[in-house]
């Protein structure tokens, strides 16, 4: 029996971590039908979990104090899917680390940084093994948390198949949002780490027939970005539409000119692979995990250089040959990233902990 901390699969709105938890659980269960998985949910999510159907070889239970609970009995190992492990585990444990940007720069409040760092160090000490979602994150786990590199395994994310939507439905979804003209797209929280401020500044230099759409909830520093946008000469062409569901996100990927993902720090960068799978050209940063994930299938830029971001936008909008080249390379690269592969590699880590 393998225990999985499944609580973050229920995150609202769903994040990249939620996509990881949800898809990995499904792929593990499908890839190992002879194995049993016990999904653990903390008290604030346990009741909500009954709204989600489980694979036949999965059961659910409350994640309580293991020293006082029978729920962990019979476990061969426990996998914390989001950088956290409970105390008192009676079996080997591993934890997935998605990123450590909170420890490397001021992308959150000092209070949150302190709590995050303490929890990350505690988890790293408890874990018999760590899974990192990129080689970049693996290096941070070793450098910042002191975990020996031979105790860290790299398992990349997969990409979830997009909903099958007719072209007319895609157009209708965007019309509901008032999106009609050509647009560049940014997917993810609107926050300092995602470099939204420089993206806005770069976009202000582009053609007036183009819009910039930010599809994601507000994050740390969103107020400053809103003020910068309001003062921009391109403010009438910049739209923040908030979090969008799978159908609308699929429509955005299908109709955008390019994804602009010039983030300052990413542990993986799931929107890049989603865009590749949708045949959408991508502008991505040349730092953190993004070169590892994108390979040569994206136009890579220095995210601290506004002129470089603007030049990349200009190229990708007006150079049809470049767009077609990036589409073809991106579609091919996306095929490397599947949740079935992630599950097989994760299961291999489990087997080494026997």
Phi and psi in degrees as a GROMACS rama.xvg file:
@    title "Ramachandran Plot"
@    xaxis  label "Phi"
@    yaxis  label "Psi"
@TYPE xy
-112.297  128.836  UNK-2
-95.2075  136.865  UNK-3
-128.818  128.173  UNK-4
-77.2664  99.7309  UNK-5
-98.9047  3.81374  UNK-6
-57.021  -38.8186  UNK-7
-73.3739  -9.49796  UNK-8
-66.268  -15.0027  UNK-9
-102.922  10.8348  UNK-10
-54.2693  137.509  UNK-11
-128.919  123.105  UNK-12
-68.219  154.762  UNK-13
-63.9504  134.64  UNK-14
-105.923  -177.712  UNK-15
-62.0956  -35.8207  UNK-16
-64.9199  -40.4058  UNK-17
-61.8582  -42.083  UNK-18
-62.0809  -41.0853  UNK-19
-60.1729  -51.6894  UNK-20
-61.3386  -49.7358  UNK-21
-62.3246  -48.6077  UNK-22
-74.3405  -35.8951  UNK-23
-67.4623  -41.6837  UNK-24
-58.4741  -48.2901  UNK-25
-60.1906  -44.6646  UNK-26
-70.1654  -37.091  UNK-27
-62.1027  -46.6183  UNK-28
-64.242  -41.1276  UNK-29
-70.9806  -35.9486  UNK-30
-79.4699  -18.457  UNK-31
-132.154  67.6905  UNK-32
-64.7012  -17.4152  UNK-33
-85.7111  -6.24213  UNK-34
-103.33  157.112  UNK-35
-110.659  140.329  UNK-36
-125.892  133.615  UNK-37
-110.732  119.594  UNK-38
-95.7019  126.43  UNK-39
-105.389  135.44  UNK-40
-130.445  133.664  UNK-41
-68.8581  163.791  UNK-42
-58.0439  -33.2748  UNK-43
-75.847  -4.20052  UNK-44
-128.304  -6.82961  UNK-45
-60.8101  -49.5276  UNK-46
-63.3196  -39.2617  UNK-47
-63.2  -27.9791  UNK-48
-63.8763  -22.7126  UNK-49
-71.412  -11.3238  UNK-50
-81.784  -5.93713  UNK-51
-110.307  122.184  UNK-52
-66.3756  144.803  UNK-53
-109.514  149.86  UNK-54
-58.6694  157.735  UNK-55
-61.5753  -29.5158  UNK-56
-96.0289  19.7396  UNK-57
-119.433  145.209  UNK-58
-129.353  164.358  UNK-59
-120.463  150.675  UNK-60
-154.219  166.967  UNK-61
-81.8571  133.29  UNK-62
-87.4237  101.623  UNK-63
-119.705  -168.794  UNK-64
-65.5375  114.008  UNK-65
-63.6187  -26.0178  UNK-66
-67.6235  -22.5383  UNK-67
-114.135  -0.839845  UNK-68
-113.185  148.404  UNK-69
-88.6263  -5.11017  UNK-70
-65.434  -20.8094  UNK-71
-94.262  -3.89816  UNK-72
-66.5224  138.457  UNK-73
88.6146  -2.61838  UNK-74
-76.4005  135.979  UNK-75
-83.7948  -34.6786  UNK-76
-160.778  164.943  UNK-77
-127.08  135.36  UNK-78
-118.532  113.122  UNK-79
-83.6409  113.591  UNK-80
-81.362  -6.92081  UNK-81
-144.554  65.8501  UNK-82
58.1713  35.029  UNK-83
-153.149  138.698  UNK-84
-133.354  138.697  UNK-85
-75.217  159.389  UNK-86
-79.4734  156.848  UNK-87
76.513  22.503  UNK-88
-66.4876  133.845  UNK-89
-92.4737  16.703  UNK-90
-148.219  168.364  UNK-91
-57.9752  152.264  UNK-92
-137.155  146.168  UNK-93
-134.213  158.806  UNK-94
-135.996  141.151  UNK-95
-91.234  128.86  UNK-96
-107.216  124.386  UNK-97
-92.5078  -36.7767  UNK-98
-170.104  163.729  UNK-99
-133.282  29.1734  UNK-100
-61.9261  -26.6707  UNK-101
-60.3412  -29.2759  UNK-102
-88.6605  -7.50647  UNK-103
-110.422  -15.0747  UNK-104
-159.755  172.216  UNK-105
-88.5875  71.2498  UNK-106
-104.491  11.6919  UNK-107
-160.691  178.041  UNK-108
-71.2466  154.416  UNK-109
-57.5717  -37.3405  UNK-110
-63.1355  -45.3094  UNK-111
-65.7809  -39.2675  UNK-112
-61.4184  -39.8077  UNK-113
-65.0582  -44.6713  UNK-114
-65.981  -42.4751  UNK-115
-62.1909  -47.5561  UNK-116
-61.249  -41.8009  UNK-117
-63.9011  -43.8916  UNK-118
-66.9493  -39.8811  UNK-119
-63.015  -43.2511  UNK-120
-66.0185  -41.0002  UNK-121
-62.7263  -44.2393  UNK-122
-63.2767  -43.9747  UNK-123
-61.3397  -36.6266  UNK-124
-69.9379  -35.63  UNK-125
-78.1453  -27.6593  UNK-126
-75.2442  134.091  UNK-127
-76.4338  -23.5521  UNK-128
-154.633  152.866  UNK-129
-122.207  136.21  UNK-130
-102.163  128.936  UNK-131
-112.818  142.975  UNK-132
-82.6198  -1.36517  UNK-133
-158.817  161.135  UNK-134
-64.7429  -33.1866  UNK-135
-60.3199  -48.0822  UNK-136
-65.9029  -36.6193  UNK-137
-58.9599  -42.7927  UNK-138
-61.9224  -38.8152  UNK-139
-67.1541  -38.6776  UNK-140
-60.7413  -39.6889  UNK-141
-72.5491  -45.4243  UNK-142
-71.8082  -44.4273  UNK-143
-91.4188  -26.7913  UNK-144
-113.158  -5.94775  UNK-145
74.0297  20.1704  UNK-146
-81.8459  124.945  UNK-147
-56.3821  141.904  UNK-148
-61.7451  -28.3977  UNK-149
-75.7757  -3.14492  UNK-150
-103.332  9.08662  UNK-151
-119.026  124.122  UNK-152
-109.5  138.967  UNK-153
-97.6509  122.642  UNK-154
-131.82  111.886  UNK-155
-72.8645  157.116  UNK-156
-63.3605  164.002  UNK-157
-106.267  -176.904  UNK-158
-121.427  131.835  UNK-159
-81.2358  132.252  UNK-160
-56.319  135.516  UNK-161
-73.2688  150.552  UNK-162
-58.6396  142.315  UNK-163
-79.0449  113.251  UNK-164
-130.269  134.047  UNK-165
-66.4437  152.073  UNK-166
-57.4378  -39.2807  UNK-167
-63.3195  -36.8467  UNK-168
-67.8266  -39.8352  UNK-169
-59.9566  -46.8092  UNK-170
-62.7745  -38.3949  UNK-171
-66.8636  -40.0977  UNK-172
-62.2934  -42.4644  UNK-173
-72.0283  -34.1479  UNK-174
-63.0148  -35.4956  UNK-175
-61.9597  -28.4903  UNK-176
-91.163  -1.41545  UNK-177
75.477  23.3408  UNK-178
-97.6885  113.72  UNK-179
-125.755  -41.3408  UNK-180
-80.1416  168.566  UNK-181
-58.5572  147.264  UNK-182
-148.355  151.718  UNK-183
-95.0756  150.552  UNK-184
-124.718  139.059  UNK-185
-125.914  127.571  UNK-186
-115.512  129.749  UNK-187
131.91  172.541  UNK-188
-59.4197  140.48  UNK-189
-84.1514  101.911  UNK-190
-156.128  171.112  UNK-191
-59.6552  -45.6719  UNK-192
-61.822  -31.2525  UNK-193
-79.7478  -2.23759  UNK-194
69.1059  28.6397  UNK-195
-59.2089  -35.011  UNK-196
-61.5499  -46.6695  UNK-197
-70.2845  -33.0773  UNK-198
-63.0044  -41.7599  UNK-199
-62.3581  -45.1416  UNK-200
-62.9906  -41.7928  UNK-201
-65.8742  -41.175  UNK-202
-64.1076  -30.9385  UNK-203
-61.2605  -15.4993  UNK-204
-90.2548  -3.93032  UNK-205
-93.4659  174.18  UNK-206
-56.7539  143.438  UNK-207
-72.9923  -10.7366  UNK-208
-86.9572  10.5154  UNK-209
-119.236  143.58  UNK-210
-111.114  158.718  UNK-211
-117.845  120.613  UNK-212
-111.597  122.166  UNK-213
-99.9664  115.78  UNK-214
-111.415  95.6935  UNK-215
171.804  160.838  UNK-216
-73.0048  165.454  UNK-217
-70.4989  142.927  UNK-218
-130.416  -162.051  UNK-219
-63.03  124.115  UNK-220
89.3878  8.5956  UNK-221
-62.9006  -34.2874  UNK-222
-63.5377  -42.0936  UNK-223
-64.3562  -38.4712  UNK-224
-67.6988  -37.8291  UNK-225
-63.344  -41.6346  UNK-226
-65.6342  -40.8187  UNK-227
-63.5513  -41.7332  UNK-228
-63.4914  -42.6072  UNK-229
-62.553  -29.1286  UNK-230
-90.9342  -5.15818  UNK-231
-74.461  142.19  UNK-232
-63.7955  -15.9512  UNK-233
-100.97  16.3113  UNK-234
-57.3508  -31.6581  UNK-235
-73.7159  -12.6333  UNK-236
-108.063  8.24858  UNK-237
-113.242  124.614  UNK-238
-123.769  134.517  UNK-239
-112.815  112.005  UNK-240
-104.678  3.07216  UNK-241
74.6868  -170.948  UNK-242
-65.5448  139.403  UNK-243
-125.378  149.638  UNK-244
-77.0767  176.706  UNK-245
-57.2842  -40.6899  UNK-246
-64.6648  -47.9399  UNK-247
-66.3384  -38.5333  UNK-248
-63.0178  -39.45  UNK-249
-61.2609  -42.815  UNK-250
-63.7382  -39.964  UNK-251
-63.6465  -46.1034  UNK-252
-60.6874  -36.6067  UNK-253
-73.0767  -28.2735  UNK-254
-108.724  -10.3892  UNK-255
-71.799  157.906  UNK-256
-77.1508  -35.8292  UNK-257
-168.728  157.207  UNK-258
-91.8042  127.79  UNK-259
-105.839  106.179  UNK-260
-125.656  62.1676  UNK-261
-89.5193  55.0395  UNK-262
-71.1132  152.062  UNK-263
-81.3779  -27.1237  UNK-264
-157.838  122.521  UNK-265
-135.982  134.27  UNK-266
-76.6808  -25.4781  UNK-267
-146.12  -69.9358  UNK-268
103.288  59.3569  UNK-269
-57.7109  -37.8029  UNK-270
-57.1593  -27.9588  UNK-271
-62.7526  -46.7391  UNK-272
-69.5085  -37.2843  UNK-273
-60.6194  -43.3083  UNK-274
-64.7928  -43.967  UNK-275
-54.8707  -48.1472  UNK-276
-62.6735  -28.6066  UNK-277
-86.7264  -1.11263  UNK-278
76.7626  26.8078  UNK-279
-101.932  126.978  UNK-280
-60.657  150.241  UNK-281
-130.628  134.792  UNK-282
-104.381  123.902  UNK-283
-134.915  162.967  UNK-284
-73.8579  153.257  UNK-285
-94.2225  24.859  UNK-286
-137.28  176.421  UNK-287
54.478  -138.078  UNK-288
-85.2553  -6.01911  UNK-289
-67.0466  -40.8719  UNK-290
-61.5898  -35.7262  UNK-291
-62.6394  -42.807  UNK-292
-77.3527  -44.3802  UNK-293
-79.8194  -28.4536  UNK-294
58.9823  -135.784  UNK-295
-98.8413  16.587  UNK-296
-92.3748  -1.53955  UNK-297
-126.708  161.363  UNK-298
-87.842  108.457  UNK-299
-92.4985  138.598  UNK-300
-136.598  158.407  UNK-301
-73.7554  114.622  UNK-302
-69.9433  -12.3481  UNK-303
-90.4431  -2.6871  UNK-304
-107.839  100.769  UNK-305
-60.2141  -40.4595  UNK-306
-64.1667  -36.8758  UNK-307
-67.716  -39.9956  UNK-308
-63.6567  -44.3  UNK-309
-62.1961  -41.7175  UNK-310
-64.2652  -38.6689  UNK-311
-66.0984  -41.2505  UNK-312
-58.8124  -46.015  UNK-313
-60.6864  -45.4388  UNK-314
-62.9489  -47.2044  UNK-315
-71.4871  -26.1497  UNK-316
-79.0678  -39.1712  UNK-317
-104.629  -7.04161  UNK-318
-106.073  95.0366  UNK-319
-65.2462  -33.1429  UNK-320
-64.6654  -41.9922  UNK-321
-64.0996  -43.8548  UNK-322
-59.1165  -44.3366  UNK-323
-65.4816  -39.1367  UNK-324
-62.0489  -46.1482  UNK-325
-67.7709  -36.4401  UNK-326
-58.587  -48.8067  UNK-327
-64.5696  -44.3671  UNK-328
-66.4576  -40.2986  UNK-329
-65.1942  -43.5436  UNK-330
-61.0934  -41.6152  UNK-331
-66.5107  -40.8989  UNK-332
-68.6128  -36.1512  UNK-333
-59.5439  -29.5307  UNK-334
-64.7612  -19.4471  UNK-335
-74.8079  -19.9717  UNK-336
-107.841  97.7548  UNK-337
-126.068  151.793  UNK-338
-71.8844  -25.7832  UNK-339
-63.9534  -42.5097  UNK-340
-65.738  -43.0466  UNK-341
-59.496  -40.1278  UNK-342
-66.9235  -41.8259  UNK-343
-61.5685  -44.4978  UNK-344
-68.7464  -34.6704  UNK-345
-67.4885  -42.7133  UNK-346
-61.2734  -34.8052  UNK-347
-64.277  -36.109  UNK-348
-66.5914  -42.3237  UNK-349
-55.883  -45.7833  UNK-350
-62.4015  -33.0965  UNK-351
-71.4884  -19.3481  UNK-352
-91.4556  2.12255  UNK-353
